[in-house]
């Protein structure tokens, strides 16, 4: 086996196969590089969620995900809010929202509708 003394970048053109190591602690990817050579990349299984969440995901119209946790923090401008929603699978999406938008969401969550049923204001 040859030891590499400098860092190497592999630009794969094809994924040949994927398997778990014998001790099930590493994911081994066999790739074809641009020169047509078969190369192997081994990653600890503990880092797979990080790899998967870094990938942009196509979301089909009408797709609904379960909500696991959420956080809200003040935005960089000191006025907007940053709402982050997370799924049980670890996918996270963040939105910048105005305080009145968050208030409207809370109102709908509390009362179940955006406008009074009667359409008449209550005084």
C-alpha positions, 0 to 999 in steps of 0.5 A: 500500500502506498502512503500519500504524503500530501492531501488528495482531492478525488473528483468522482465520476461514478459511485460503484458501490457502498458497504459497511465495514466489517465492524459496522463503524464506517461507511465505505464508498467505492468510486471511479475517479476522472482517470477511470481508476477505482478509489475507496473512501471510508467515512465514520458512520457517525458523520452520515447525518451531517453529510445527508443534511448538507445535501440540497433536497428536492421537495415535491409540491404537497410534501408534508413533514413531521415537526420535531423541534423548533427554535426562534431567535432575533435576526441579525437586523434586531427586528426580524425573527429567525424561525427554524423548524426541524424534522425527526430525521434532522432536516432543518429549514430556517425562515426570516419572519416579521413579528406580525407574521409570527403573531398571526401564526400564533393566532391561527394556532390558538383559535384555528382560523385566520378570520372570525367566522361571522365576518363581523368585528367584535367590540 
